[in-house]
Amino acid sequence: MITAKGIFKSYGTLPVLKGIDVTIEQGEIVSIVGPSGAGKSTLLHIISTLDTADKGSVLFNNIDINGLNGKKLAAFRNKNIGFIFQFHHLLPEFNALENVCIPAFIAGLGKKDAEKKATELLEFLGLKDRLLHKPKELSGGEQQRVAAARALINNPSVVMADEPSGNLDSNAATDLHNLFFQLRQQFNQTFVIVTHNEELANMADRKLTMKDGYLMPINQ
C-alpha cells in the first residue's frame, strides 16, 4: 500500500533520516519505536505527505506522492490519510460533532451527510452522549476518541498516529490501543503508529525500530 525507498532527510546540517526503505501493507497495523531523535516522527510525516524527503520516493497505492503539490496534494491527503496526534488539536469553539465534520466539509460533503456520518462514528466510539460537548468538557480519552472519529470521517486508506496515547493515563491509553484494533476489524483501516508505549508497540502486527536515522534489522 505504501512503499518508501531511499528516504533521506536533513534539517540544516543535521541528518535525520539516512536511507530508509519501508513497505506498509493494506490492513496492517505497524508500530515504529526507538529513542527520541531517532527519526520516527520525521519518517511518519514524510510517508503521510506532511513533509517531503530530500531524496527518495514514496508510493501510495502506486501513486508517486512526490509528484503532487499544492491543491492536489492537499486533496490527496484529505481523502486518503487520517491523522491522530499526541495533542488532539480539536478546535475549542466547536463541539465534538462539529470537530469531526470539518474534514468532511473540506472534502465537499454536505452538512446533513457529514453530520450523519460523524454521529455514526462517534456512537461507534462510545461517545453517543457527548456529541454536543466541547473539548474542555471531555476527558483526555474522550478527546482522543473524537480525534479518531475525525481521522476516520473521510474513509481514509490509512491512519497515521504520532504518540496517540502520550497524554493519556494508563486506562485511557489501553482503551485507545484496543480501539485501533476494533477499527481495523470494522473498517479494514491501515495504521502506522509512532509510539514510546511498549504495550501498544508490541500489539501491532509488525514493530519497526529506528535508531540514529536508520531502520534496524528485525532481529536487533
C-alpha positions, 0 to 999 in steps of 0.5 A: 500500500505504501512503499518508501525507498531511499528516504533521506532527510536533513534539517540544516546540517543535521541528518535525520533520516539516512536511507530508509526503505519501508513497505506498509501493507493494506490492513496492517497495523505497524508500530515504529519505536526507538529513542527520541531523535531517532527519526520516527516522527520525521519518517511518519510525516514524510510517508503521510505527505506532511513533509517531503524527503530530500531524496527518495520516493514514496508510493501510495497505492502506486501513486508517486506522492512526490509528484503532487503539490499544492491543491492536489496534494492537499486533496490527496491527503484529505481523502486518503490519510487520517491523522491522530496526534499526541495533542488532539488539536480539536478546535475549542469553539466547536463541539465534538460533532462539529470537530469531526465534520470539518474534514468532511466539509473540506472534502465537499460533503454536505452538512446533513451527510457529514453530520450523519456520518460523524454521529455514526462514528462517534456512537461507534466510539462510545461517545453517543452522549457527548456529541454536543460537548466541547473539548474542555468538557471531555476527558483526555480519552474522550478527546482522543476518541473524537480525534479518531472519529475525525481521522476516520470521517473521510474513509481514509486508506490509512491512519497515521498516529504520532504518540496517540496515547502520550497524554493519556493515563494508563486506562485511557491509553489501553482503551485507545490501543484496543480501539485501533484494533476494533477499527481495523476489524470494522473498517479494514483501516491501515495504521502506522503508529509512532509510539514510546508505549511498549504495550501498544508497540508490541500489539501491532502486527509488525514493530519497526525500530529506528535508531540514529536515522536508520531502520534496524534489522528485525532481529536487533 
